[in-house]
């Protein structure tokens, strides 16, 4: 089969070349997009990462396409309705970095709780006074976890090491797991109101868009800390900025923002007819978050460990081989979407 792997880094190339004995393979460093899609019109399999565009407009330029092997767990960046219409199989990497992303959650949280960014800057400037750098303990605080999947479970395990109390919300509560890991399940609303620190581990879907907005922030404790390593669309960014400015949210650690592609390409988008008012509002809001002193932002890098990338590549190769052999695995084409606010 004709296989095109997009967004390939040099250290990944040798692993994908193992597929050459069975397929005609093309390795491309750039992402798939509307501008280049026509060059690959004969591709039967496309493997992409998170910068590629996989909407109807792009996919229509790939008439031979039979499989999208996304190198991610989430697939909200793919036009799934069009894939169903065309019979294009979509496979994902269901688990690869549960511990990796969970560790990043606590990297962000410790940056906030120990004022690490300010402390490092003071030391670099020769100021070794602890004045103005007082943080807070994690021990004894209540961690609210929205979503107890693979990543959420790792977060809970790590939280126990800090002697935090954990309350969690999930669509499918597993009481045996709660007993084993020492946490309790609660409703969505009760999790919001109980948490000193709230961390999000839910997928992006139509029902979870702006899961946290003005009314949800109003339910939270004054001075709550918010961590998001899941999807930027889960949070109404303008409501978050208001909550941060009022002190309802004391600080936020964000690895994802609602409009990451717009930030990466804002210079072109500002000049584009496709740039609408919603894009502009969110882009300005995202930039405001980047400048706020009580917000720590990382560039969607929570997944990015050497080990996790290795697991992503290996699973993707297995997904491609399974499809070629007529037994596709990790298929998400017809997976149901979760409902928005679990109770």
Buried (B, 14 or more C-beta within 10 A) or exposed (E): BBBBBBBBEEEBEEBBEEBEEEBEBBBBEEBBBEEBBEEBEEBBBBBBBBBBBBEEEBBBBBEEBBBBBBBBBBBBBBBBEBBEEBEBBBBBBEEBBBBBBBBBBBBBBBBBBBBBEBBEEBEEEEEEEEEEEEBBEBEEBBBBBBBBBBBBBBBBBBBBEBEBBBBBBBBEBBEEBBEEBEBBBBEBBBBBBBBBBBBBBBBBBEEBBBBBBBEBBEBBBEEBBBBBBBBBBBBBBBBBBBBBEEEBBBBBBBBBBBBBBBBEEBEEBEEEEEBEEEBBEBBEBBEBBEEBEBBBBBEBEBBBBEEBBBBBBEBBBBBBBBBBEEEBEBBBBEEEEBEBBBE
